[in-house]
Amino acid sequence: MKKLITLLSVSFLLGQTPIEKESSFIPGEQYKYDLFVDLIKIGPNLIKLGSATLSIKKIDTINGQQAYHLNFSVKTSKMGDALYKIRDTIDVWVDTESLQLIKQVKKLRERNVRRESTTIITGNTAITDGKEYTIPENVFDPYALIMILKNENIAEKESKKFTILDGGKVREIEIQNIGLKTIRTRAGKFDAYTYKPLYNGKSALKNKGDMQISYGIINNRTVPVKISLKLGNGVIVLKLKKSSNIIDY
């Protein structure tokens, strides 16, 4: 029995189709992360400088569409403020069936730079801060991809393309499964499969706004246990501190 359980777990991590596909978004899920800032490169000698939370709120209705509401917030501590102050809040609504983007609200502060934007999508039309433009089919939100990718089951060394919209800019990215990594966090040690974006076959983490995400298993649920996110002048690394399925709305 132990061998069977191990085989099933490894097969899932390597990108094989699981016996029963879990839901990407479950209202009430919440992940809390320790925040580390690296202004030079991603490396092992990181200093904790804040915290972050990724949570799924209750289902909302946006322009007549049922939508999952994802909230992503990042905040540096007093020590972190002195080095690289961050006060980011991102709210995303995605269609409950297609998981495509419906609405995005970003309120960002990184050092002394403040940026805000609101994007609303209706069909093939998007409006960002009053500017209307046409978008292609099947557009996703880059932050919602944190949850969506855990169910994509991309095989190791294989990749899949997504069209994303972020702050009024549409682009196509390619996500590659680079295999298993050993990830240590306060929530535990994980053999986690890792996804990273590619552009023209090369790593895209050098480009502003890109991510690298590692997924582990907690209580039979796939969980993003580590997230590396490129900012304007550096990289923040989020390592899972705690996960739960209870949120006070």
N, C-alpha and C positions, 0 to 999 in steps of 0.2 A: 504493500500500500504506500509506503514512504517513497519507493522508487517511482510509482505511478504518479504521485503528486508532484514529485520533482520534475519528471518528464513533462507533465502538462504545463508546469510553471515556466520551464525553460523554453518550450515550444511557443508559448505566448509571447515571452520577452523577445524572441528572435523574429517576431513578426508573423507567426502563423495565425490562422483564423481561430479565435477562441471558441469554445463550445457554445457559449451564449454571450452575445455582444452586449456590453454594458452601456448605459446611457452616458453620453458625453457630459450632459449638464443635469445635475440633480439639485433642485432648489433646497437650500439649507446647508449645502456643503461649504466648508470654509477651510482654507489653508493659511497658516501663519508662518512667516519666514524670518530668519535672521538675515539682515542686510549687510553685505560686505562691499566695500568700494575699492576698486583697483584702477588707478588713473594711468597705469602704464600697460599692463597686460593681465590676462587671467593666469593666476598662479596659486601655489599652495599657501603662501604667506599673506593671507588676507586678514584685515582687522575689522571686527564687527563695529558698524557705525550706524545702525538703525534697524528698522523692521519693515515688513511689507505684509499685506493681506490680499488674498485672492478669494473671493466669495461669490456664490450664486444666490441671488436674491429670489423673491417670489416671481412667478410668471406675470408679466404685464401685457397690456394690449397697446400696440403702437400702430396707429393708422389702420385699425381693424384687424391687425395681425397679432396672433399670440406669439409672445417673445420671451425667451430666457434673458434675464438681466444679470450680467457679469460686472462685478466691481473689482477694480485693481487699484490698490493704493500703496504708495511708497513714501516713507518718512525717515529722514536721518535723525539721529540723536543729537544732543548738544555738541558732543565731540565731533560727530559727523558733519554738523552744520559748519563747524570751523574749517573743515577740509573741503567739503563739497555739499552744500545744502540742497536737499531734495524735498519737495512737497508735491508729489504727483498723485492725481486722482483721475482714473479713467473709468467711465461707465459705458458699457456696450450692451446693445440689445440685438439678439439674433433670432431668426425665425425658428420656431420649435420643431418644424418638420425638416426644412432644408439646411438649417444652421447658417444661412447666409445673413450678412449684415443688414440691419434695418436702421439702426441709429447708433451714433458714437458721440460721446461728450468727453472732451479732454481738457483738464485744467492742470497745467504743468508749471512747476517752478524748479529750475535747476540753476544753482548759484543765484545770480541777480536777474536771470532771464525768466520772464513770465510769458506763457503762451496759453491761449484758450481757443478751442474750436468746437463747433457742433456740426455734425453731418447727419442728414436724414435722407433715406433712400425710399423711393416709390417706383417700383418696376425698374426700368432702365435709366431713371433720372435720379441724380443725387444733387443735394443742395448743401454746400458747406459755407457757413457764415454768409448766407445770402447769395452766393454764387452758384448758379445752376449749370449742370453739365451732364453729358450722357456717359453711362458706364456700361461695360460689357455684362454678359450673363455670368452668374455664379461668382459673385464677389464676396469675399470673406474679410473679417476683421483680424489683424495680426495678433491681438491679445486674446481673442476668442480661440485662435488656433492652439493656444496652450491647452485648452480643454478638448478641442476637436481632434488634434493629432493623436491623442492617446488611444483612439479607436480606429485609426487609419490602417494599422497593421502593415506598414511598409516594411518589406523584408530588408534584412541587413545588406548594406551597400547599394540598395535600390533607392529610388527617389520618386517623388510625386510633385507636380506643379499646382500652384494655387494662385489665383488672382486676388490681391488684397487691396483694400482701400484704407488709407490712414491719413487723417487730417486733410482730406481733399486730393490726395495723390494716389493714383491707381498704378500698380505695377505687378508684374508676374514674378513669383519666387519659386524656387525649386527646393523642396525639403528632402534631405537625405538621412536615412537611418545609418549612423556610423558605427553601430554595434553596442555591445555592453560596456559599461564603465562601473567601477566600484565607487559609489558615492557615500560619503559619511556625513551625516547631519545629526542634529540633536534628537530627531525622530527615529534614528536608527541607521544601520548600514544596509545599503541596497546594491544589488546587481542590477543596474538600471540601463535600459536601452535609451539611446540618445539621438535626438534629431537636431540637425543644423541646416541653415539655409545656404544655398549655393547660387552663384551667378556665373553663368558661362562655365560651369564645372568647378569653380573655385569657391573657397569659403567666403561667406558674406558678412562675417561678424565685424569686419573692419568698417562696414557701412553703417551709418547712423540709423538706429532704430531696429537693428536685427537682434535675433535671439538664438540661444542654444538651450535646449530643454532636455532634461533627463527624467525618465519615468520609472518608478518603482511600484511595488505591490504592498498595500496596507489593507488588512482585513478584506482580502479578495477584491479590492478596488485599485484601479490604476491611478497613481497620484503623481503629479509633477513634483519631484523631490528636490530638483535643482534647476534654477533658471539663470542664465547669464544674458544680460541685456546691455547693448551698446548705447551709451549716451553721447552727448556732444563731445565731451573731453575725456571719456574713460568708459569703464565697464562696471556695472553693478552685478554682484553675484548673490542670488537668493538661495538659501539652504533651508529646507523644511524644518520647522521647529515643532509644529503640532498640526494635526488635521482633525476635523470634527464634522458632524452632520447636523448641527443645531445652530440656528442663527435667530436672534431676536429681531423681528422685523419692526 
